[in-house]
């Protein structure tokens, strides 16, 4: 964003943002500078995306007229630590109402791609249409000259996410890349393909270490437009001395309590990253296993982090200029003068891919875990959706031994699972690629299909989280209620209404700002950065209201598409008590009915107070 205002204290409406529209059908690219009309325009990210998506009528997400929005938050590409987020928003091919209409969603990734887009002076790109042949968008900034062209991507067809990124990075020096894999290329049969965004570590090491905008099928949307990649080649911005407010924010982000759980133990008593959840949830029966049904045995312990410490080297590595270093990259061991050093790189473990692609599928072998996580990254799938869908297939076959589907895929069969994943990426298995909601409905057994509104659940048991149905995007990254039962132990109705309405939705604040949620930065730590970077005075209340309005716009967009109270439901299995789960079992159908009514009463009151309305 930029402004011509010269006064020391500026207003958000003094700023303008640079929007690019790309009509892939006509191969026409237009540019415009648009004025920030309100706080959401200024903060950016999904705050601006939802306002834009209100103007589109979408019944077929793969129609050329259906938009894909790519944009930045206000801190994306700045010196604020973790300000690395790129956002992709659309009417999702995966998230659907019970009436079959698509619902809006977003996904986001870190790396250095967003930083390069900001360096090119672009805040937002809106893609429509469908190219007649595979293309990639090339953005090049040279001095004051900015060029945007569509280039032939035929040679990239069929390549993995990593190979596409490396081929384009080799061709364009000092560039960063967003690319889809084979899953996204076969968009007709895959509703949850991801977008891989390059990292500095990836380009330097040439190992498969991208970050993913995984949820909701944004890679499928790219594929449907015959857009295989986006390349941004621009010199890094020269920022000079980091201002004091930003320095203070960075100190809090890198060493404060908010990011502690995502740091390694040697960094200010860090908790070890998301991988820690395997060992944390398993002892209390809270770890999804064999389609979200904990087995009550010790099998998952082989995939605890501590079990990997001896046979492998685990390095905590980071995104661009990030002090948290949440990546837990796993290497073979090489001994050098009695010291353990890294050798072959295998994969990066985050909690969700590790649990849902292994333990949730009855796979407990360490080497197999490394291979399957890497395979899914290379093919460009959302690991959460894929793991939950495969878990359903295995569960169905366990219950229907006389009516097996998909060659009788069973829990623990690693080779057959990997082969089915490859077939799905190649567009040969739409039963899996369409997601668990559609598959379960086609089989007439939705009770143990782990999703809400078609979006597969992350690796936290639904019987522990009645907030899942109210999430607008990923069940844990857009509604901060997923571990409350573990940490706070509350089961009362008043508590959960408050947790959803007044606490849970504020987790999406960073989806406007462009910060990583792992930063865990309190409002007080980041507010001075607005003044330092933009000369604008913003309060915590300003951000809270913008976040609330954005959530409510997302909710109204769901209503626009025909979502009703019945769409906000948990899988029926959540009402069954698993004797292996030691956490309180408190969610009943009656509980959810009352919770829905009270939550939506509160949201409707907020909608009225802000003067919002369902888009027409």
N, C-alpha and C positions, 0 to 999 in steps of 0.2 A: 504494500500500500504506500501511497505517497500523498503529499499535500503541498499546496503553494502558500499555506498560512505561515506567517513569520513570527507571530506572537509567541511568547514563552509558553503560556498555557493555552493549549488547543482544545477544540471540541471534536467529538467523534465525527460529526458531520463535516469537519474540515477535510476529511480524508476521502480518497478515491481508491478504488481497486481495479486492477487490470484483468478484464475477462476476455477469454478467447472462446469463440464458438467454432466447432469443426463439423461441417456437414460432410460426412464420409461418402454419401451417395453422389453428391455433386463435386466432391474434392474441392470444396470452398472453405476457406479459413478467414474468419473475421475477427477483428480486435476492437475493443471498446473500453474506455475508462468510465466507470460508473461511480456515482457518489454514494457514500455510506448514508443510508437513510435513518438507521437506528443502531442500537447496541449490537444486535445480532449481525448486521452487515459488517460492523467494525471488528467484532471478535472473530467472525468467519466460521470455517468448518461447517458442522451440521447446522449451526444457527442460520447460515446463509443458504445451505442446501435445501432445507425443508421449505423455506420461503419460495425458492425457485421451483421445487417439485410440485408445489401447490398449483402451478399454472399448467400442468400437463394432465391430459386424460389418457390413462394407460389401462388397457385390458389385456394386452399381449405384450409382455415385457421384451420379447424378441422382435417386435415390430421395429422397423427402421426409425419410426418417429419417437420411440421410447428413449429417454435421455439417460446418459451416464455422466455424472458430475464429478469432476476431480478438483479439489481445492485445498487451500491452506488455512490454518488458523493464524491468529494474530501473532503468535510467538513462533510459528513454523519458520525455520531458516534464520532465526535470530540467535543472539548469544545466550539466551536463556537456556540452561541445560535441559535436555530432552525435548527442546523445541524442534522436533524432527518429523512431526507427523504429517502425512499426506492422507487425505480423506477421499474415498470413493462412495458416492451415494446414488441410489436409483430405486425404481420399483423392482423389487427382488424377484428373481425366478424361483427362489426357494420359499421365502416367507409369504404365506397365503392365508386368506380368510377361509372360513368354512364354506363360503359361497363360491370359492375358486378364484376370487380376484386377488391379484398381486398386491402386496403391501410394501411400503417404503422401508428402506434400511440403509445402513452405511457400514463401511469397514475401513480400517485405518492401519497404516504401517509406519514403522520408523526406518532407519537406515540413513542414507544421505540424499535420497532422491528429492525429498521435499526441499532440502537446503539448496539444491541446484535449481529447482523451479523458482524459488524465491530470488536466487541470484540472477535469473533470467528476467525478473521483473513481472512474473505472471502470478496472479493470485487465484485464478479459477479457469478451468477449461470445461466446456459443455460439449459432449460428443452426441451427435445424432446421425441417423442414416446408417448405411452399410456399404462398405467399399466393395467394388466388383472383384478385387483380388486382394490377397493378404498384404497389409501395409503396416508400417510403423510411423508414428508421428515423430519427426525430428525437430527439436527446438534448439536453436543455436544463437548464442549471444556473443557478439564480437564488438567490444567497445560499446558504442551507443546503438549499434545495428542489431536488431532482433529479427530472425527469420524463422518461420514455421512451415514445414513442408511434409507432405506424405510421401514416403519412400516405399519401394517394392520390398516386401518381406517374404517373398516366395521361398528364398533359400533358408529361412528360419523355420519353415513348417516342419512339425514333427519333433523338433528339438525340445529338450527339457527346459525348465525355467532357468536353471543355472547355465546351460549351454547358450541359450538365447542371450542372457545377460552378458556373458563373457565375450561372445562373438561381437556384440554391439559395442561393448566397452573397449574391445581391442581396435575396433574400427574408428571410434570417436574418442580421442584422448581427453582425459579430464571430464568425462561424462558419467552420468548415472542413469540407471535404466529401471523401468517397471515393465514386467513381461508376464505373459501367461504361459502355461505349459500345455502338454497334450490334452489334459482334461478340459481346459478352456477352449482349445481349438475344436473340440467335439461338443460344443455348447448345446446342440440340439438334444443331447442325451445326458448332460451333466449340469445339474442345477446349482452346484456348490463349488465351482472352480474358483481358485484364489488368484491373486495378483502378487507376484514376487517383486520386491523392491531391493535394489542392490545396496550393499554396505561397503564401506572402505575395506574392512577386513576381508570380505569376499574377493574384491578386485585385486587386493595385494597378495593374498594367499592362493587365489584361484580355487579355493574350496567352496563347497555349496553352503554359503552362509547368508542368504538373503533374509529379509524380514517380510512377513506376509500380511497383506490385507485379505484375510481369509474368509470372513463370515458373509453369508448372504448371497454368494454367487456373483460377486463383482467381476471375477475372471470370466465367468460365463457371459456376462454382459459385454465385456471387451471382445470376446470371441465372436459373439453374435454380430458385431460390427466389422468383423474381419480385421480387427486391430490387434496385432500380435504383441506390440510393444510400444513404449514411449521412451524416447531418448532425450535427455536434456544436457546440452553441452554449454557450459557457461563458467567463466572464472569465478572463483569464490569471492564473495563480498569482502571488502577490506573494512573491518569494523573499528579498528583503532583500539584505544583503551576501553576496557569493559567498565561501564559506569557502576557506581557503588551499589545501587539497588539491585542490579543484575548479579553482581558478585555475591551479595548476601543471599539472594535467591539460590544461586548455584551451590553455595556452601550448604544451605539447608537441604537442597535436593540430593546432593551427593553423600551427605553424612547425617542427615536428620532422621527422626523416627519414622517419617512417612515412607522412606525407601529402605528402611533397615532390613525388612524381610527379603528383599530382592538382592541384597549385597551378600558377598561371601563373609564368612566369620572373621576373617582377618581385616575386614574393612569396618571399623567401628562397630564390632559385635553384630555383624550381619547375620541374617537368618538362613542364607544359603540359596535363595532363589525359589521360584515356584516349585521346583523339584522336591522341596522340603515337604510338600503336601502329601506325598505318597506315604512317607513314614509318619506324618502327623495324623492323617485320617484313617489309615489302616487299623491301628490298634483299637479304635472305637467303632469300627464297622462302618465308617463313613466314606470308604473308598469304593467308587463304582467298579464292579467286577462282574464279568459275564452278563453283559447287558444291564448294568446298574443294579445288580443283585449280589451284594457282598456274600462271600462264601464262608466266612468265619474260620479260615485256615491261614497258614503262614506263607502260602505261595508267593504273594506279592513282595515279600521281604527281599527276594533276589534282585528286585529293581529299586530298592532304596539307594540313595546316593552313596551311602557308606559301603554298600556292596560293590560299587564300581571303583572305589578309591584305589584298591590294590591292583586289579588287572588292567586298569586304564589310567590315563592322565586326564584330569578334568581341569580345564582352564576357564576362569571367568573373564570373558571378553565383552567388548562394549560396542554400542553404536557410536557415531561420530561425536567426539568430545563429551562423552557421558561418563560420569564418575561412578555410576551405579554398577555397571558391568554385569547386567543380569544374564547375559548369554552363558550357558554352561556347556561349553564345547568339549567333546570327548575325543581323545586321541589314543592311538596305540602307544605303548611304552617303549622307549629306547634308552638303554643304559649307557651313560657316558661318564667314565671315571667314577663309577659308583653313584652317579646322580640320575634320577628319573627325568627324562626329557620327552617331549612330544615327538611322535613319528607320524604315522598315517592318521588323517582326520576321518572320523566316522560320521558324526551327526551332532546336532544341538538338541539337548533335552529341555523342553518346557513341560510343565505338569500335564496340561491337556493332551498334547499329542502322545506323550509317554503312556498315560493311563488309558486313554480311549483306543489307542492302536495296539495295546499289548494286554494289560490286565483286564480290560473290559472285553477282550476277545479271547481270554484264556491263554495268553502267550506270556511266558515268564522267563524265557531264555534271554540272557543279556545281549548276545551277538545278534539274535533275531530282532530284538528291540531296536538296536542301532540300525539294522538294515531296513526295517519297515518304516521307521520315521524318515530316513533319508529317501526312500522310494517315494513316499507320499509328497515330500517337498519337491523332488525332482519333477514329478508328474503335475504338480500344481493343484492339488486338492486342498480343501479345508479339512484338516485332520479331525476336527470335532465332528463335523457332519458325517464324514466317511466312517469314523469309528463307531458312532452311534447307530448308523444304518447297518453296518456289518454286524454289530452286536445284535440287532433285531433279527437279522437273517439267521444267525446261529441259534438264537433263542427259539425262533419259530421252528427250525428243524429239530431242535431238541424236544419240542412238544408235539411234533407231527412226523414221527419216524416213518409213517406209511405214506406221507405226502410231502416228501422233501422237495425243496426248491434250490435252484442255483447249485446243482451238483452235490447237494447234501452238505454244504459248507458247515463245519462244526467248530466249536470252541477248541482252540489250541492247535488247529491245523495251519501252521505257518505257511507252508508252501502253497496250499490251495488259496489261502487268503491273499497272498501276494499276487498270484496269478489272476484272481478275480479283480484285484485293484488295477492291474495292468489292462485287463479287458475293459473295465469301466472307463479308464482314461482314454482308451481307443474308441469309445462310443459303442462298444459291443455289449454293454450290459446296462440298459436304461433302467431296469428294475432297481439297481443300486444307485445309479446316478441321479435318479429323480428325487431322492431323499426319503427319509423314513415315513413321513406323513402319507405321501402318495402310495408308497409300497404297502404300508399297513392297511390303508383303506381299501386297496385293491384285493388284499387277502382277507378282509373282513375281521381283522384282529388288531384294533388300534390300542388296546389296553396297555401294552408294554412297549409301545413306540415312544421313544424318549424325545419329545419335542414340545414346543409351545408355538402355535401359529406357524407350524412347518419348519421352524428353526430348531435343529437338534440341540439338546441340552449339553452344556459343558460338564466337566467331570466333578459334579457335586450332586448328591442324591436329591431328587425332586421332593421327597418326603421331608427334607430338612429346609426347604426354601419355598414358601408360598408366594414369594415375590417374582418368581420366574415368568408367569404369564404377562406381567406388566412391563417387562423389558421391551424396548423398542428395537434393539439389535441383538447382539450376543447376550445370552441369558445372564452372564456374570459381568461382562464389561460395560453393560449399559443399565444395570440395576444392582446397586451395591447391597444386596441382602444375602448373598450366597454362603457366607460363613458366619452369619450372625448367631445361628443356633449353637454352633460350636463355641464361639467366643463369649456369648452373652447368656445363652441358655433360656431365653424368654420364649414363652409359648402363648401369651395372652393376646386377645384380639386387638385391644387398644395399642399394644406394643407394635404389632405387625402393620396396622394401618399407618401409624406414625413412621415406621421404618421404611415403608414403601413411598408414602406421599411426601415426607419431609426430609428423608435421608437418602433413600436409595437412588432417586433420580438425579441427585446432585453429583453422582459419580460421572455423569456425562459432561460436567463442566469442562474437562480437558478436551472433549471432542469439539468444543468451540475454539479453545485457546491454541490447540496444536501441541500440547504437552503430553508426555507419556504418563499413564496412570501409575506406573511404578514409581514415579517421582514422589507421589503422595504429598505434594506441597500444599500446606495450608494457605488460605487466601492471604493472610497477613504477610507471607513470605514473598508472594509474587506481585502484590499490588504496586510496590514502588517501581517495578520494571515497566509498567505502563507509562509512568511519568518519565523515566529515563529514556525509553526508546521512542515514545510518541508524543511526549509533552501533554498527555491526557490524564486527568484525575478520574480514576475509577474506584468505586467502593466495592466492598464485599457484597453489599446489598444489590448493587448494579449487576454483578455477575450472577448472583442468585436468581434475580428476576429474569435475566436473559436465559439462564439455563432452564428455569421453570417454563418460560414461554416456549422455548424450543421443544421441550418434552411434550407440552400440550399440543403444539402444532403437529408433532409426530403422531400423537394420539388421534387428533382430528383427521389427519390423513388416513389413518386406519379406518375411521368411521366413514370417511368419504368413499372408501372402497367396499363398504358394506359390512365391516366387522361389527359384531354385536357382543353382548355379555358372554354368550356361549363360546366365543373365540378365546376368552381369557380363562383357560382351564389347564390343570395339570394332567399328565398321563394318569389313567385310572390306577395303575400299579402303585402310585404314590400313596394311595389310601390303604394299601396292604402293609401289615407290619412284618418286617423281616426280623426274625429272632436274633440275627447276627449283628444288627445295628443297635448299639448301646445308647445312642442319642434319643431324646424324648420323641415319641411318635404322637403328634398332636393334630395333624392335618386330617380332617374328615371332609366329605362332600358338604356337610352343613357348614363347617368352618369356612370353606372356600366360597360358598354362596354368600354368607354374611360379609366376608372380607371383600369380595367383588363389589357388593352394593355400597359398602362404606367407602372403599377406595374411590370408586367412580363418583360418589356423591361429593367427596372432597375435591376431586379433579374438576368436576362440573362447576363447583363454586369458584375455583381458580380461573377456569375458562371464562366465566361470566365477569369476574373481577378484572381480567385483562382485556375484555371486550373482543375476544377471539370467537371465531365461528368456523363451522365445518366448511372447507373449500367446496365450491361448486364448479 
